[in-house]
Amino acid sequence: MTLGIVMVSHVSDVVIGVKRLINEVAKDVSVTVAGGTEDNGVGTSFEKILAAFEENEADQIMAFYDLGSAKMNLEMAMEMTDKEVMLYDTALLESSYTAAALIQAGADLSAIEEQLSPLKIK
């Protein structure tokens, strides 16, 4: 099983920038993004999230998001994909970067999740 990352933000520039940062430390990790609405306004898009799941080359996807309504769309999209998706209520930038670096280094899911636990948003 391979691990990949999907990031969802209300603004496309946010996830595009974080993906660019991740590519510096984890160029072999499949990272796909869904930012903004269908017309690139502020918000999230179920369709963009589903496309990010399908475009991701990994079998298992670690999903990160910025705000609550993104989580709602992520949860709906999770029901529509055959991929195994794990959703994390953690700080978007720090957790996606940490996860990608650890995937690149060959860490397993439990080790990655242990490192993400201090980044949980309560």
All heavy atoms as an XYZ file, in Angstrom:
909
protein
N       0.834     -1.195      0.000
C       0.000      0.000      0.000
C       0.875      1.254      0.000
O       1.830      1.351      0.754
C      -0.884      0.038      1.251
C      -2.011     -0.961      1.236
S      -3.302     -0.330      0.158
C      -4.597     -1.434      0.586
N       0.511      2.193     -0.826
C       1.233      3.460     -0.854
C       0.401      4.541     -0.184
O      -0.825      4.524     -0.246
C       1.552      3.882     -2.292
O       0.332      3.955     -3.037
C       2.496      2.902     -2.966
N       1.083      5.471      0.444
C       0.425      6.593      1.108
C       0.595      7.861      0.284
O       1.679      8.131     -0.235
C       1.045      6.843      2.487
C       0.654      5.917      3.619
C       1.527      6.192      4.843
C      -0.806      6.096      3.965
N      -0.492      8.611      0.173
C      -0.461      9.899     -0.500
C      -1.189     10.929      0.333
O      -1.774     10.609      1.369
N      -1.168     12.159     -0.138
C      -1.760     13.268      0.605
C      -2.707     14.053     -0.292
O      -2.384     14.346     -1.446
C      -0.656     14.196      1.147
C       0.140     13.453      2.223
C      -1.237     15.506      1.688
C       1.329     14.196      2.753
N      -3.874     14.392      0.272
C      -4.798     15.329     -0.357
C      -4.994     16.483      0.617
O      -5.223     16.269      1.804
C      -6.155     14.674     -0.690
C      -7.198     15.729     -1.045
C      -6.015     13.690     -1.841
N      -4.870     17.699      0.103
C      -5.098     18.892      0.910
C      -6.256     19.682      0.323
O      -6.347     19.850     -0.896
C      -3.852     19.775      0.927
C      -2.665     19.148      1.624
S      -1.236     20.247      1.627
C      -0.827     20.316     -0.113
N      -7.119     20.170      1.216
C      -8.286     20.948      0.807
C      -8.264     22.289      1.530
O      -8.099     22.334      2.753
C      -9.596     20.201      1.135
C     -10.807     21.031      0.729
C      -9.620     18.842      0.447
N      -8.422     23.358      0.761
C      -8.465     24.696      1.333
C      -9.555     25.513      0.664
O      -9.937     25.245     -0.477
C      -7.123     25.398      1.153
O      -7.206     26.747      1.579
N     -10.008     26.527      1.368
C     -10.993     27.443      0.815
C     -10.404     28.363     -0.256
O     -11.138     29.008     -0.985
C     -11.603     28.286      1.932
C     -12.628     27.562      2.726
N     -12.321     26.489      3.535
C     -13.959     27.731      2.812
C     -13.433     26.044      4.104
N     -14.431     26.785      3.674
N      -9.077     28.405     -0.339
C      -8.390     29.256     -1.310
C      -7.338     28.406     -2.018
O      -6.475     27.812     -1.372
C      -7.726     30.465     -0.608
C      -6.964     31.325     -1.597
C      -8.773     31.294      0.131
N      -7.403     28.355     -3.332
C      -6.490     27.491     -4.076
C      -5.025     27.858     -3.866
O      -4.168     26.974     -3.821
C      -6.835     27.494     -5.572
O      -6.722     28.792     -6.098
N      -4.723     29.139     -3.715
C      -3.327     29.547     -3.519
C      -2.720     28.919     -2.266
O      -1.510     28.665     -2.225
C      -3.207     31.068     -3.418
C      -3.485     31.774     -4.743
O      -3.480     31.091     -5.791
O      -3.710     32.999     -4.718
N      -3.533     28.678     -1.258
C      -3.024     28.093     -0.010
C      -2.470     26.697     -0.281
O      -1.317     26.395      0.027
C      -4.118     28.058      1.080
C      -3.665     27.238      2.280
C      -4.502     29.466      1.502
N      -3.283     25.820     -0.855
C      -2.830     24.439     -1.059
C      -1.790     24.321     -2.170
O      -0.921     23.446     -2.108
C      -4.007     23.462     -1.282
C      -4.727     23.200      0.026
C      -4.969     23.953     -2.341
N      -1.839     25.193     -3.141
C      -0.807     25.182     -4.174
C       0.536     25.558     -3.552
O       1.561     24.936     -3.839
C      -1.187     26.123     -5.343
C      -2.368     25.530     -6.115
C       0.003     26.369     -6.257
C      -3.008     26.484     -7.108
N       0.542     26.548     -2.663
C       1.765     26.942     -1.989
C       2.298     25.865     -1.061
O       3.505     25.592     -1.037
N       1.419     25.225     -0.307
C       1.858     24.157      0.598
C       2.391     22.980     -0.214
O       3.418     22.387      0.140
C       0.727     23.724      1.554
C       1.176     22.550      2.419
C       0.291     24.886      2.438
N       1.746     22.661     -1.315
C       2.230     21.568     -2.172
C       3.626     21.895     -2.699
O       4.494     21.022     -2.744
C       1.269     21.325     -3.331
C       1.721     20.211     -4.247
C       0.743     19.945     -5.372
C       1.294     18.847     -6.264
N       0.370     18.495     -7.329
N       3.842     23.127     -3.073
C       5.160     23.548     -3.557
C       6.212     23.357     -2.474
O       7.314     22.882     -2.738
C       5.082     25.009     -3.995
C       6.304     25.508     -4.664
C       6.050     26.880     -5.242
N       7.324     27.551     -5.423
C       7.507     28.839     -5.342
N       6.493     29.630     -5.069
N       8.683     29.349     -5.525
N       5.874     23.700     -1.242
C       6.777     23.517     -0.111
C       7.061     22.034      0.123
O       8.203     21.623      0.298
C       6.155     24.155      1.142
C       6.961     24.112      2.423
C       8.253     24.896      2.274
C       6.120     24.672      3.564
N       6.015     21.212      0.084
C       6.164     19.769      0.286
C       7.061     19.155     -0.780
O       7.876     18.274     -0.493
C       4.778     19.078      0.312
C       4.070     19.401      1.630
C       4.900     17.576      0.115
C       2.620     18.945      1.673
N       6.923     19.605     -2.008
C       7.733     19.048     -3.098
C       9.228     19.217     -2.866
O      10.032     18.483     -3.433
C       7.331     19.666     -4.434
C       6.013     19.131     -4.943
O       5.554     18.072     -4.533
N       5.383     19.873     -5.837
N       9.610     20.162     -2.016
C      11.023     20.366     -1.698
C      11.584     19.231     -0.840
O      12.773     18.961     -0.882
C      11.221     21.702     -0.980
C      10.966     22.909     -1.845
C      11.967     23.036     -2.975
O      13.178     22.930     -2.716
O      11.528     23.258     -4.124
N      10.740     18.586     -0.028
C      11.221     17.543      0.894
C      10.675     16.154      0.573
O      11.155     15.168      1.106
C      10.887     17.874      2.367
C      11.611     19.122      2.808
C       9.396     17.969      2.595
N       9.659     16.095     -0.277
C       9.002     14.804     -0.520
C       8.560     14.692     -1.973
O       7.378     14.502     -2.272
C       7.810     14.648      0.433
N       9.526     14.775     -2.872
C       9.176     14.801     -4.301
C       8.592     13.498     -4.820
O       7.959     13.483     -5.863
C      10.383     15.232     -5.120
C      11.562     14.287     -5.065
C      12.706     14.802     -5.927
C      13.903     13.911     -5.875
N      14.707     13.997     -4.691
N       8.772     12.405     -4.092
C       8.233     11.115     -4.538
C       6.845     10.803     -3.982
O       6.262      9.777     -4.319
C       9.196      9.989     -4.139
C      10.566     10.175     -4.773
O      10.635     10.646     -5.928
O      11.572      9.862     -4.101
N       6.319     11.672     -3.133
C       5.008     11.448     -2.519
C       3.934     12.060     -3.409
O       4.054     13.199     -3.857
C       4.960     12.071     -1.104
C       3.579     11.898     -0.477
C       6.037     11.443     -0.216
N       2.872     11.299     -3.656
C       1.762     11.810     -4.454
C       0.942     12.782     -3.602
O       0.352     12.394     -2.590
C       0.875     10.655     -4.941
O      -0.151     11.155     -5.770
N       0.940     14.049     -4.018
C       0.197     15.097     -3.317
C      -0.739     15.752     -4.320
O      -0.297     16.253     -5.359
C       1.143     16.160     -2.718
C       0.347     17.264     -2.037
C       2.133     15.524     -1.755
N      -2.027     15.730     -4.012
C      -3.006     16.397     -4.867
C      -3.794     17.373     -4.006
O      -3.892     17.221     -2.791
C      -3.941     15.386     -5.564
O      -4.496     14.499     -4.588
C      -3.184     14.578     -6.610
N      -4.356     18.384     -4.666
C      -5.002     19.464     -3.929
C      -6.371     19.807     -4.517
O      -6.636     19.577     -5.691
C      -4.117     20.726     -3.905
C      -2.787     20.433     -3.231
C      -3.891     21.294     -5.295
N      -7.199     20.373     -3.646
C      -8.500     20.913     -4.047
C      -8.652     22.241     -3.321
O      -8.804     22.268     -2.097
C      -9.626     19.957     -3.668
N      -8.582     23.322     -4.067
C      -8.683     24.634     -3.451
C      -9.734     25.490     -4.119
O      -9.820     25.546     -5.340
N     -10.552     26.123     -3.311
C     -11.569     27.034     -3.821
C     -12.785     26.318     -4.399
O     -12.860     25.092     -4.431
N     -13.713     27.119     -4.859
C     -14.949     26.608     -5.455
C     -14.718     26.289     -6.930
O     -13.630     26.512     -7.465
C     -16.063     27.664     -5.328
O     -15.653     28.847     -6.026
C     -16.367     27.992     -3.872
N     -15.755     25.812     -7.577
C     -15.666     25.483     -9.008
C     -15.224     26.686     -9.847
O     -14.502     26.527    -10.813
C     -17.008     24.958     -9.530
C     -17.340     23.553     -9.065
C     -16.311     22.530     -9.513
O     -15.940     22.498    -10.699
O     -15.873     21.744     -8.657
N     -15.675     27.881     -9.467
C     -15.287     29.087    -10.222
C     -14.112     29.809     -9.563
O     -13.882     30.993     -9.796
C     -16.476     30.021    -10.402
C     -17.051     30.511     -9.079
O     -16.550     30.098     -8.004
O     -18.011     31.303     -9.121
N     -13.356     29.072     -8.726
C     -12.168     29.569     -8.029
C     -12.442     30.689     -7.036
O     -11.547     31.463     -6.693
C     -11.057     29.969     -9.010
C     -10.459     28.736     -9.652
O     -10.250     27.722     -8.998
N     -10.216     28.809    -10.946
N     -13.691     30.734     -6.554
C     -14.011     31.648     -5.462
C     -13.563     31.049     -4.137
O     -12.994     29.952     -4.085
N     -13.817     31.764     -3.067
C     -13.481     31.285     -1.730
C     -14.537     30.280     -1.286
O     -15.733     30.568     -1.306
C     -13.386     32.461     -0.730
C     -13.155     31.946      0.679
C     -12.279     33.421     -1.141
N     -14.101     29.110     -0.922
C     -14.996     28.026     -0.510
C     -14.377     26.704     -0.922
O     -13.200     26.648     -1.297
N     -15.144     25.638     -0.839
C     -14.635     24.335     -1.250
C     -15.600     23.680     -2.229
O     -16.751     24.059     -2.321
C     -14.401     23.394     -0.049
O     -15.626     23.196      0.647
C     -13.359     23.960      0.893
N     -15.090     22.682     -2.929
C     -15.860     22.020     -3.975
C     -15.774     20.509     -3.804
O     -14.680     19.934     -3.858
C     -15.300     22.421     -5.348
O     -15.707     21.521     -6.346
N     -16.910     19.887     -3.626
C     -16.989     18.434     -3.552
C     -16.348     17.814     -4.794
O     -15.589     16.857     -4.700
C     -18.463     18.019     -3.416
C     -18.720     16.567     -3.655
C     -18.510     15.637     -2.650
C     -19.179     16.122     -4.888
C     -18.744     14.287     -2.869
C     -19.416     14.782     -5.113
C     -19.197     13.863     -4.095
N     -16.638     18.367     -5.970
C     -16.114     17.826     -7.224
C     -14.588     17.918     -7.285
O     -13.921     16.993     -7.734
C     -16.736     18.547     -8.428
C     -18.199     18.234     -8.664
C     -19.154     19.030     -7.765
O     -18.708     19.992     -7.081
O     -20.346     18.682     -7.719
N     -14.033     19.044     -6.849
C     -12.573     19.187     -6.843
C     -11.931     18.205     -5.866
O     -10.868     17.657     -6.134
C     -12.167     20.622     -6.468
C     -12.322     21.615     -7.595
C     -11.734     22.964     -7.175
C     -11.722     23.946     -8.318
N     -11.053     25.205     -7.950
N     -12.579     17.985     -4.726
C     -12.044     17.044     -3.737
C     -12.059     15.632     -4.299
O     -11.070     14.899     -4.209
C     -12.822     17.126     -2.415
C     -12.641     18.506     -1.775
C     -12.375     16.019     -1.454
C     -13.585     18.794     -0.622
N     -13.155     15.238     -4.903
C     -13.256     13.904     -5.499
C     -12.210     13.725     -6.593
O     -11.553     12.678     -6.677
C     -14.667     13.668     -6.033
C     -15.050     12.238     -6.334
C     -14.835     11.322     -5.134
C     -16.498     12.170     -6.792
N     -12.001     14.753     -7.399
C     -10.975     14.687     -8.447
C      -9.585     14.549     -7.831
O      -8.748     13.795     -8.339
C     -11.050     15.933     -9.333
N      -9.323     15.236     -6.727
C      -8.025     15.129     -6.054
C      -7.803     13.710     -5.534
O      -6.689     13.187     -5.593
C      -7.925     16.139     -4.914
N      -8.859     13.073     -5.036
C      -8.750     11.669     -4.607
C      -8.379     10.789     -5.790
O      -7.483      9.958     -5.714
C     -10.068     11.154     -4.019
C     -10.412     11.666     -2.649
C     -11.705     11.546     -2.181
C      -9.468     12.259     -1.824
C     -12.052     11.985     -0.915
C      -9.803     12.715     -0.553
C     -11.105     12.575     -0.098
N      -9.088     10.950     -6.891
C      -8.893     10.082     -8.050
C      -7.546     10.328     -8.733
O      -6.944      9.397     -9.260
C     -10.052     10.246     -9.034
C     -11.415      9.876     -8.444
C     -11.426      8.541     -7.720
O     -10.930      7.532     -8.257
O     -11.950      8.489     -6.585
N      -7.069     11.573     -8.736
C      -5.788     11.907     -9.366
C      -4.599     11.442     -8.538
O      -3.493     11.306     -9.060
C      -5.683     13.420     -9.578
C      -6.632     13.958    -10.631
C      -6.743     15.473    -10.598
O      -5.919     16.144     -9.918
O      -7.662     16.002    -11.238
N      -4.819     11.210     -7.254
C      -3.724     10.812     -6.382
C      -3.318      9.380     -6.725
O      -4.169      8.499     -6.850
C      -4.142     10.928     -4.917
C      -2.963     10.954     -3.995
O      -2.256      9.959     -3.865
N      -2.742     12.084     -3.357
N      -2.025      9.143     -6.858
C      -1.512      7.836     -7.280
C      -1.484      6.805     -6.155
O      -1.270      5.618     -6.404
C      -0.106      8.006     -7.853
C      -0.079      8.862     -9.100
C       1.330      9.215     -9.548
O       2.307      8.767     -8.905
O       1.458      9.939    -10.541
N      -1.706      7.233     -4.930
C      -1.613      6.338     -3.773
C      -2.890      5.529     -3.566
O      -3.962      5.901     -4.031
C      -1.315      7.151     -2.523
N      -2.735      4.412     -2.842
C      -3.875      3.567     -2.473
C      -4.573      4.101     -1.228
O      -5.782      3.998     -1.083
C      -3.405      2.139     -2.151
C      -2.611      1.526     -3.282
O      -3.073      1.603     -4.431
O      -1.533      0.979     -3.011
N      -3.773      4.627     -0.314
C      -4.280      5.192      0.926
C      -3.972      6.681      0.929
O      -2.850      7.086      0.616
C      -3.616      4.559      2.146
C      -3.963      3.097      2.347
C      -3.259      2.564      3.599
O      -2.034      2.615      3.692
N      -4.033      2.068      4.540
N      -4.971      7.473      1.311
C      -4.818      8.919      1.259
C      -4.989      9.511      2.652
O      -5.959      9.223      3.347
C      -5.846      9.545      0.295
C      -5.562      9.073     -1.133
C      -5.836     11.060      0.399
C      -6.613      9.468     -2.129
N      -4.034     10.345      3.004
C      -4.128     11.134      4.224
C      -4.690     12.492      3.805
O      -4.081     13.187      2.987
C      -2.753     11.282      4.873
C      -2.113      9.955      5.220
S      -0.479     10.145      5.977
C      -0.987     10.607      7.647
N      -5.858     12.852      4.333
C      -6.539     14.078      3.919
C      -6.464     15.143      5.007
O      -6.742     14.870      6.174
C      -7.996     13.779      3.582
N      -6.093     16.351      4.591
C      -5.953     17.490      5.490
C      -6.763     18.653      4.932
O      -6.893     18.795      3.720
C      -4.485     17.889      5.620
C      -3.601     16.770      6.094
C      -2.874     16.009      5.186
C      -3.510     16.465      7.436
C      -2.056     14.975      5.622
C      -2.699     15.429      7.884
C      -1.978     14.681      6.983
N      -7.274     19.503      5.817
C      -8.141     20.603      5.384
C      -7.908     21.825      6.255
O      -7.305     21.742      7.325
C      -9.612     20.180      5.454
C     -10.077     19.876      6.856
C     -10.713     20.854      7.612
C      -9.859     18.634      7.438
C     -11.119     20.599      8.905
C     -10.275     18.365      8.721
C     -10.907     19.348      9.453
O     -11.305     19.096     10.739
N      -8.434     22.976      5.811
C      -8.213     24.208      6.562
C      -9.344     24.587      7.508
O      -9.089     25.001      8.629
C      -7.866     25.375      5.630
C      -8.947     25.722      4.632
O     -10.001     25.046      4.565
O      -8.748     26.702      3.870
N     -10.575     24.486      7.109
C     -11.706     24.933      7.936
C     -12.852     23.923      7.893
O     -12.909     23.068      7.015
C     -12.208     26.301      7.447
C     -11.198     27.451      7.494
C     -11.728     28.661      6.741
C     -10.848     27.811      8.915
N     -13.794     24.084      8.823
C     -14.872     23.126      9.029
C     -15.694     22.726      7.820
O     -16.008     21.555      7.644
N     -16.074     23.670      6.966
C     -16.899     23.283      5.821
C     -16.117     22.451      4.823
O     -16.690     21.644      4.089
C     -17.516     24.511      5.142
O     -16.517     25.375      4.664
N     -14.806     22.604      4.799
C     -13.976     21.739      3.956
C     -14.067     20.307      4.456
O     -14.114     19.364      3.662
C     -12.530     22.220      3.965
N     -14.121     20.133      5.761
C     -14.248     18.799      6.345
C     -15.550     18.143      5.900
O     -15.576     16.966      5.553
C     -14.196     18.883      7.873
C     -14.309     17.538      8.551
C     -14.232     17.670     10.058
C     -14.311     16.306     10.720
N     -14.230     16.411     12.193
N     -16.627     18.913      5.869
C     -17.921     18.376      5.460
C     -17.857     17.865      4.010
O     -18.304     16.756      3.711
C     -19.001     19.446      5.595
C     -20.395     18.973      5.276
S     -21.640     20.260      5.551
C     -21.098     21.515      4.397
N     -17.282     18.642      3.117
C     -17.156     18.211      1.722
C     -16.206     17.024      1.593
O     -16.428     16.125      0.786
C     -16.706     19.360      0.828
C     -17.862     20.212      0.361
O     -18.979     19.743      0.235
N     -17.590     21.481      0.110
N     -15.144     17.008      2.391
C     -14.223     15.868      2.393
C     -14.951     14.594      2.805
O     -14.786     13.546      2.188
C     -13.063     16.128      3.360
C     -11.782     16.651      2.773
C     -10.874     17.193      3.861
C     -11.073     15.602      1.956
N     -15.743     14.678      3.861
C     -16.471     13.497      4.340
C     -17.437     12.969      3.279
O     -17.561     11.758      3.095
C     -17.199     13.820      5.643
C     -16.253     13.992      6.809
C     -16.912     14.525      8.068
O     -17.961     15.201      7.985
O     -16.351     14.269      9.148
N     -18.100     13.865      2.558
C     -18.999     13.421      1.489
C     -18.213     12.757      0.361
O     -18.611     11.716     -0.157
C     -19.825     14.593      0.947
C     -20.891     15.059      1.912
S     -22.074     16.238      1.190
C     -21.025     17.525      0.545
N     -17.092     13.343     -0.018
C     -16.278     12.787     -1.102
C     -15.681     11.433     -0.710
O     -15.525     10.552     -1.562
C     -15.176     13.769     -1.501
N     -15.370     11.262      0.570
C     -14.822      9.992      1.039
C     -15.783      8.835      0.783
O     -15.354      7.710      0.543
C     -14.496     10.082      2.538
C     -13.273     10.919      2.839
S     -13.057     11.302      4.608
C     -12.766      9.664      5.279
N     -17.064      9.128      0.823
C     -18.072      8.093      0.587
C     -18.176      7.712     -0.886
O     -18.766      6.684     -1.218
C     -19.433      8.567      1.101
C     -19.475      8.753      2.599
C     -20.796      9.292      3.096
O     -21.776      9.294      2.319
O     -20.844      9.727      4.266
N     -17.598      8.530     -1.758
C     -17.745      8.321     -3.199
C     -16.484      7.761     -3.869
O     -16.458      7.599     -5.079
C     -18.125      9.637     -3.877
C     -19.377     10.292     -3.333
S     -20.853      9.273     -3.504
C     -21.127      9.402     -5.257
N     -15.449      7.482     -3.109
C     -14.210      6.960     -3.685
C     -13.944      5.554     -3.177
O     -14.368      5.203     -2.076
C     -12.998      7.875     -3.373
O     -11.856      7.374     -4.047
C     -12.728      7.971     -1.886
N     -13.259      4.772     -3.992
C     -12.872      3.417     -3.592
C     -11.573      3.417     -2.796
O     -11.201      2.400     -2.227
C     -12.701      2.527     -4.828
C     -14.016      2.271     -5.535
O     -15.068      2.288     -4.859
O     -13.998      2.061     -6.756
N     -10.888      4.542     -2.769
C      -9.625      4.616     -2.043
C      -9.883      4.716     -0.542
O     -10.906      5.230     -0.118
C      -8.812      5.821     -2.515
C      -8.389      5.684     -3.963
C      -7.416      6.746     -4.352
C      -7.011      6.524     -5.805
N      -5.922      7.388     -6.195
N      -8.910      4.239      0.225
C      -8.995      4.383      1.669
C      -8.497      5.776      2.031
O      -7.357      6.138      1.730
C      -8.143      3.321      2.362
C      -8.225      3.393      3.865
C      -7.364      2.361      4.560
O      -6.793      1.475      3.882
O      -7.249      2.457      5.787
N      -9.366      6.557      2.653
C      -9.030      7.928      3.003
C      -9.124      8.100      4.515
O     -10.138      7.756      5.115
C      -9.970      8.942      2.308
C      -9.601     10.372      2.694
C      -9.944      8.764      0.794
N      -8.051      8.619      5.094
C      -8.029      8.937      6.509
C      -8.047     10.460      6.639
O      -7.228     11.146      6.023
C      -6.771      8.382      7.186
C      -6.707      6.873      7.304
S      -6.141      6.001      5.813
C      -4.542      6.678      5.525
N      -8.987     10.966      7.421
C      -9.182     12.403      7.576
C      -8.580     12.854      8.902
O      -8.838     12.246      9.941
C     -10.677     12.712      7.531
C     -11.128     14.151      7.647
C     -10.509     15.011      6.566
C     -12.647     14.217      7.569
N      -7.788     13.915      8.867
C      -7.090     14.390     10.056
C      -7.538     15.794     10.430
O      -7.545     16.692      9.592
C      -5.571     14.365      9.831
C      -5.092     12.962      9.618
C      -4.977     12.431      8.330
C      -4.809     12.132     10.698
C      -4.571     11.119      8.137
C      -4.403     10.809     10.510
C      -4.290     10.321      9.225
O      -3.903      9.014      9.034
N      -7.904     15.948     11.695
C      -8.278     17.248     12.251
C      -7.031     17.884     12.856
O      -6.904     18.021     14.072
C      -9.361     17.074     13.325
C     -10.645     16.485     12.771
O     -10.991     16.787     11.619
O     -11.296     15.713     13.495
N      -6.107     18.232     11.989
C      -4.818     18.772     12.407
C      -4.504     20.030     11.611
O      -5.154     20.309     10.599
C      -3.698     17.733     12.186
O      -3.714     17.333     10.811
C      -3.868     16.510     13.075
N      -3.510     20.768     12.063
C      -3.091     21.985     11.374
C      -2.647     21.640      9.947
O      -1.769     20.806      9.762
C      -1.963     22.653     12.148
N      -3.268     22.251      8.969
C      -3.073     21.901      7.554
C      -1.606     21.939      7.122
O      -1.070     20.933      6.650
C      -3.898     22.837      6.661
C      -3.660     22.725      5.157
C      -4.150     21.388      4.636
C      -4.327     23.857      4.413
N      -0.958     23.053      7.257
C       0.411     23.201      6.766
C       1.367     22.261      7.492
O       2.070     21.461      6.872
C       0.880     24.653      6.918
C       2.369     24.920      6.700
C       2.793     24.568      5.283
C       2.700     26.360      7.010
N       1.379     22.333      8.811
C       2.333     21.566      9.594
C       2.126     20.066      9.441
O       3.085     19.299      9.302
C       2.248     21.955     11.076
C       2.679     23.379     11.355
C       1.576     24.418     11.165
O       0.511     24.106     10.575
O       1.781     25.564     11.603
N       0.870     19.631      9.449
C       0.618     18.189      9.407
C       0.828     17.604      8.017
O       1.384     16.508      7.887
C      -0.783     17.869      9.928
O      -1.763     18.592      9.233
N       0.423     18.306      6.976
C       0.633     17.764      5.635
C       2.125     17.713      5.300
O       2.612     16.748      4.710
C      -0.145     18.557      4.586
O       0.184     19.925      4.630
N       2.866     18.728      5.716
C       4.312     18.764      5.498
C       4.999     17.632      6.269
O       5.832     16.905      5.724
C       4.866     20.129      5.928
C       6.343     20.295      5.701
C       6.824     20.792      4.502
C       7.268     19.966      6.697
C       8.187     20.962      4.283
C       8.637     20.127      6.485
C       9.081     20.627      5.284
O      10.422     20.780      5.066
N       4.637     17.478      7.536
C       5.210     16.419      8.373
C       4.908     15.048      7.793
O       5.799     14.195      7.666
C       4.664     16.511      9.813
O       5.071     17.769     10.371
C       5.161     15.379     10.683
N       3.653     14.824      7.425
C       3.256     13.530      6.869
C       4.029     13.231      5.589
O       4.532     12.121      5.406
C       1.754     13.503      6.611
N       4.133     14.206      4.700
C       4.838     13.988      3.433
C       6.306     13.660      3.659
O       6.846     12.736      3.038
C       4.697     15.223      2.545
N       6.959     14.404      4.560
C       8.371     14.144      4.838
C       8.565     12.742      5.405
O       9.512     12.038      5.037
C       8.915     15.192      5.805
N       7.653     12.320      6.269
C       7.756     10.984      6.866
C       7.441      9.883      5.850
O       8.075      8.826      5.861
C       6.858     10.880      8.096
C       7.329     11.707      9.294
C       6.250     11.780     10.359
C       8.622     11.147      9.855
N       6.475     10.124      4.971
C       6.196      9.154      3.899
C       7.439      9.005      3.030
O       7.859      7.896      2.697
C       4.974      9.582      3.051
C       3.688      9.515      3.868
C       4.858      8.693      1.802
C       2.495     10.203      3.195
N       8.042     10.127      2.658
C       9.258     10.115      1.834
C      10.371      9.317      2.515
O      11.112      8.598      1.858
C       9.725     11.550      1.572
C      10.950     11.657      0.696
C      10.700     11.340     -0.764
O       9.634     11.613     -1.299
N      11.680     10.764     -1.435
N      10.441      9.415      3.843
C      11.488      8.721      4.604
C      11.163      7.246      4.854
O      11.984      6.525      5.414
C      11.710      9.423      5.939
N       9.954      6.812      4.444
C       9.603      5.403      4.579
C       8.900      5.035      5.871
O       8.751      3.843      6.183
N       8.441      6.019      6.615
C       7.729      5.742      7.867
C       6.386      5.085      7.580
O       5.767      5.334      6.540
C       7.520      7.037      8.646
N       5.924      4.262      8.518
C       4.604      3.653      8.347
C       3.526      4.573      8.921
O       3.822      5.557      9.604
C       4.545      2.245      8.955
C       4.714      2.225     10.458
O       4.556      3.272     11.117
O       4.986      1.135     10.993
N       2.280      4.226      8.634
C       1.151      5.083      9.001
C       1.091      5.336     10.506
O       0.848      6.465     10.935
C      -0.164      4.475      8.493
C      -1.421      5.296      8.762
C      -1.340      6.668      8.108
C      -2.653      4.540      8.265
N       1.303      4.312     11.317
C       1.200      4.523     12.768
C       2.266      5.490     13.270
O       1.989      6.321     14.149
C       1.262      3.194     13.520
O       2.497      2.558     13.311
N       3.471      5.419     12.734
C       4.527      6.355     13.127
C       4.184      7.774     12.694
O       4.426      8.743     13.435
C       5.861      5.927     12.528
N       3.602      7.917     11.513
C       3.204      9.242     11.024
C       2.105      9.806     11.913
O       2.163     10.964     12.335
C       2.747      9.169      9.553
C       3.908      8.738      8.666
C       2.183     10.513      9.101
C       3.499      8.357      7.251
N       1.111      8.991     12.225
C      -0.001      9.452     13.056
C       0.482      9.850     14.450
O      -0.043     10.795     15.038
C      -1.092      8.397     13.119
C      -1.848      8.300     11.807
C      -2.922      7.237     11.785
O      -2.856      6.275     12.587
O      -3.842      7.366     10.945
N       1.484      9.167     14.963
C       2.042      9.531     16.260
C       2.640     10.940     16.203
O       2.480     11.744     17.124
C       3.096      8.509     16.678
C       3.658      8.747     18.065
C       4.655      7.661     18.455
O       4.481      6.499     18.062
O       5.610      8.023     19.174
N       3.326     11.249     15.110
C       3.928     12.567     14.946
C       2.873     13.661     14.719
O       3.098     14.820     15.049
C       4.911     12.566     13.775
C       6.138     11.724     14.009
C       6.995     12.264     15.132
O       7.265     13.458     15.203
N       7.406     11.387     16.023
N       1.711     13.274     14.175
C       0.654     14.245     13.923
C      -0.168     14.559     15.169
O      -0.820     15.607     15.228
C      -0.280     13.745     12.816
C       0.316     13.579     11.427
C      -0.748     13.079     10.462
C       0.907     14.889     10.929
N      -0.159     13.694     16.159
C      -1.055     13.865     17.312
C      -0.880     15.203     18.032
O      -1.889     15.799     18.431
C      -0.958     12.686     18.273
O       0.316     12.621     18.859
N       0.326     15.755     18.178
C       0.421     17.073     18.834
C      -0.150     18.215     17.981
O      -0.370     19.311     18.478
C       1.932     17.273     19.033
C       2.563     15.957     18.836
C       1.649     15.170     17.959
N      -0.386     17.955     16.705
C      -0.893     18.992     15.802
C      -2.414     19.002     15.712
O      -2.991     19.764     14.932
C      -0.301     18.799     14.401
C       1.238     18.850     14.333
C       1.724     18.457     12.946
C       1.736     20.220     14.725
N      -3.056     18.165     16.514
C      -4.518     18.053     16.485
C      -5.164     19.364     16.927
O      -4.733     19.993     17.880
C      -4.986     16.913     17.383
C      -6.469     16.668     17.280
C      -6.806     15.281     17.764
C      -8.275     14.978     17.721
N      -8.841     14.927     16.410
N      -6.192     19.747     16.201
C      -6.962     20.937     16.530
C      -8.159     20.513     17.366
O      -8.898     19.614     16.977
C      -7.423     21.669     15.250
C      -6.207     22.130     14.468
C      -8.341     22.832     15.603
C      -6.527     22.668     13.091
N      -8.315     21.125     18.516
C      -9.388     20.720     19.439
C     -10.552     21.656     19.368
O     -10.494     22.756     19.005
C      -8.851     20.640     20.850
C      -7.764     19.605     20.910
C      -7.193     19.488     22.296
C      -6.071     18.502     22.194
N      -5.540     17.897     23.252
